[in-house]
Amino acid sequence: QVQLVESGGGLVQAGGSLRLSCAASGRTSSSGLMGWFRQAPGKERQFVAAISWTFGTTYYTDSMKGRFTISRDNAENTVHLQMNSLKPEDTAVYYCAAGRYYRASTYSRTEGYNYWGQGTQVTVSS
């Protein structure tokens, strides 16, 4: 089992920044890929970014590339999502997820992940 706890969400004005963190515990060695997803009310869960624990390789949704940066701290078993130039449409619950390994066909889909955090709310006001 892997436990994931997100933090860092909140209310921010458009153009502002937030840094989300995801602390992983338990059998973290079984998770080679960490991802961030988000879900707005009435919408499907959407892939944001992912990172390989071992190699640090990063993957992004094209629309967020350049504004969002994913990083990891192996020593602390923590993954971060730095979000800049936030827009009202970025408002959502942001979820951290852990998957066994990277696969091109599933890294951007929820089925590519085995464990999920409880989510943290991000609200961007206009």
N, C-alpha and C positions, 0 to 999 in steps of 0.2 A: 504494500500500500504506500501511496505517496500522498502527503497532505500539502495543500497549497493555500496560502493565505495572502490575499491582496491588500494593499494599503495605498494611500496617497490620493484617492479620489476627492472630489469636492466641487465647489462652485467657483467658476472663473469667468472673467469677461472675455469676449471675443478678442483674439489677438494675444491672449495670455498663454501661459505655459503651466503644465503639471507634470510631475514625475510619479509614475506608478511603480510600485514594487511588488514582487511576488516572492514570498519566502517558502522554499520547499523543504520538507522534512520527510522522514521515513526512508523507504527504499529508493532514494534518489538515483542510485546507480543504475536502476532499471529504466530510467528515462533519459534518452539521448537528445530529445528535442523539446524545447519549451516554446509555447506560443501565447499570443494575446489575441483574443477575439472581443467583439463588442456586440451588444444587442440593444437596439432602440425599441421603444414601445411599438408593438404591432408589426415588427420586422423580424426577419430571420437573423440568427447569429452570424456575424460577419468576421472573416479573417482580417487581422490587422498586421501582425508581424510574427516571426518565429526566429529562433536562434538555436544552433547546435551547441550543446553543453561542451563537447570535446573540442571542436574546431573553431567555434565562434562564428561560423558562417551564418549570415543573416538573410532573411527573406521578408519581403514586404508586399502589401497590396500597392499597386502602382499609384493609386490616388493619394496614398499617405506617405509615399517615399519622399524624403526631403523635409517633411514636417515632423515625422515620428522616427525615433531611434531606439532600437532594442539593444540591450547589452546584458552581460551576465557577470556575476561575481562568483567564481567557482568556490572560493574559500568560504563564502557566506551562504552558498546555495541559494542565491537570490538573483532574480531576473528583474530588470528595470525596463520601463517604457517611458522615454522622455518625449513629451508631446508639446510642440511649439506651434505658434500661429493658430491657435485653436479657433474653430468655427462653431456656430450654433449647431450645425449638423453633425458635429462630433459628439453631441450629447447622447449618452448611452450608459448602460452598465458594461463595464470592462471586466472580462474574465481571463484569468491565467489558466493555462492548460499544459499538461505534460504528456508526451508521447514517447513510445519506445525508441523510435529512430525516424530519421528523415526518409520520406518517400515522395517522389515527385508528384505522384497521383493523389496524395492525401494530405500533404503538409498544410494546405490551406483550407482543409475541410475538417469539420468537427469529428468525423470518423477516424481521423489520424491521431486522436488523443484519447488517452485512457483515464486521465484524472483531471478534475476541474476544481477551481476555487469557488468561493461563494459569490464573488463579484464585488466590484466597487463602483459606485455611481460617480459619473463625471457629467457635470452640467455646465454648459457654456452659454452665457447670456449675451444677448445682442446689444 
